[in-house]
């Protein structure tokens, strides 16, 4: 990616803000090195990982402890003769400790829900030998523990013993009152790595011993009395042994690190990735940023977009929609100075760079961007005195250099392209450039004050015009875009705000009237209409959000009520069936209770489609649906007194109540008769085929079938078990004899299936 483009769009400043959320120096460097990707697969992988991490961190408090940059340790250990000092080993231990703490905080990331995060966690391993040895040998304060080796423990015990002996002898020495006046301080100190006393200089010849040093004033000498000389000599020997033992331990630990260096380097690399990933999550939470979808055929649709540097600058940021419809690829922004045109262009370019780097962007969730692998920016005054280039010349030279690389996967940002020369020629050149971009299929955002380019934006196919809006009353910018219109430049208003004399402004206004007639009034009216439209859109959006919230709350209540009713109905039905099986209820009573439950559900939850038929609306010959069997039948007789009808359903005739008949729609093909359409619910079959089942499976299936048939009001059913060896028939008949739901059963006749089928009459 061109560094000039990154600088003009201020992408490095965004990375600086991002790096502040990292906890390590290596993590900050990783954040600063994030560049936009051009490969669709890598962009998708980065974006998916960031989206997973943001979702994961939203529900868990994942924290990473600061850890040192140990990359230099790995380079140092590549020398087979080198071994690490204590600082290097402590750095490795702290890095592995941070990895262990992070693993504990992450827990088990579900691979099905967080595949990218789970893969990252899998690479975050703790080398067993190194981690165990460093934890055992190094104390939290960064020193070697006494228990690192038996020899070190022994020599340190001797050092402590010598120190205690020196302290005791000095305390006895201090007890002599004849010597106390010679001492500058009554404490034991160290000079030249030996225990000494602080003696007044003018008494140094009164006591036998060795003078090691003097204070800066010369009034105090650090004196080693003879009774400490031998102890100090012993102490030096023990300290030399201690240093030798510590060197052995450092070499041993260095070899362990070297033996598992590959795994440690991978852990460090994954830890740095986690640091930058968690920094991105904190960045997104702070800036209210979201991951956007990028695809070659995706539209440019950034809603509620904000410039990230303005967000972190604690400024009042007004979000703006940057949207192109199907078939549009160029956005031309017009309007007054200081209205936010350049900010809109920079926001478009910067959010594009961030999205292609896999970073969350400061736009509303659900925003989309096309796939771009090239960004071209022509922005600001590019005049160069050293190269003898004017503003216009420098601008054209740079654009000429990048023109061959512009294609359909390029975003071009043009801020005041064509300025610095004759306005009519500059406008013509700008229009020709946009034509060329459209021919190449490139995407572009342009800001202009050229009237010709404004008209071009309104008339050219593939181009969408927009104008920054100003308050009609205060003439202050609202930092919003009004689409499909153009706006005036407002140069005189800006000059007035900057203090230009009124006499000059008045004369300029006269020249403007002579030159452009009533153009300013037209633009002013357009701006007022755009401002009013934006206000209306804001009100409609707020009203729509409120209606959506109310609808969502109502749906939630309805769903809760539906679940509650289903649960109560299921429990009540189970209780009725349990009582019937245990003999506490008769079959008719159980069926009556179930019918009452069904009626109560229909009364509370029924709609227009489940209205009860009135007896007056039914006539002989009508075809209605009998709900318990989910079967159509023709009305043969109507009993108005008992409010029931006799239905003929394929040769079976029975009286049914009105509650068991559902209202249907009139079928034009059936002579206007009322025909109830079958509901899509499950239909209990009249026949059960058990061929191919094992005995235990067949018996369980038979029990379920009989229960369903009984609840559906069936009188007679058929069980197909086949002839075979007769084992399945025997199992079926034994179950039928035991079942309380069965009144009688018999083998089928020759025309019904013979010995391979049993007809069952259910208990009445």
Secondary structure, 3 states (H helix, E strand, C coil): CCHHHHHHCCHHHHHHHHHCCCCCHHHHHHHHCCCCCCCHHHHHHHHHHHHHHHHHHHHCCCCCCCCCCCHHHHHHHCCCCCCCCHHHHHHHHHHHHHHHHHHHHHCCCCCCCCHHHHHHHHCCCCCHHHHHHHHHHECCCCCECHHHCHHHHHHHHHHHHHHHHHHHHHHHHHCCHHHHCCEEEEEEEEECCEEEEEEEHHHCCCCCEEEEEECCCCCEEEEEEHHHHHHHHHHHHHHHHHHHHHHHHHHHHHHHHHHCHHHHHHHHHHHHHHHHHHHHHHHHHHHCCECCEEECCCCCEEEEECCHHHHHCCCCCCCEEEECCCCCCEEEEECCCCCCHHHHHHHHHHHHHHHHCCCCECCCCCCEEECCCEEEEECCCCCECCCCECHHHHHHHHHHHHHCCCCCCEEEEEECCCCCCCHHHHHHHHHHHHHHHHHHCCEEEEECCCHHHHHHHHHCCCEEEEEEEECCCCCCEEEEEEECCCCCCCHHHHHHHCCCCHHHHHHHHHHHHHHHCCHHHHHHHHHHHHHHHHHHHHHHHHHHHHHHHHHHHHHHHHHHHHHHHHHHHHHHHHHHHHHHHCCCCCHHHHHHHHHHHHHHHHHHHCCHHHCECCHHHCCCCCEEEECCCCEEEEEEEEECCCCEEEEEECCEEEEEEHHHEECCEECHHHCCCEECCCCCCCCCCCEEECCCCCHHHHHHHHHHHHHHHHHCCCCEEEEECCCCCCHHHHHHHHHHHHCCCEEEEEECCHHHCHHHEEEEEECC
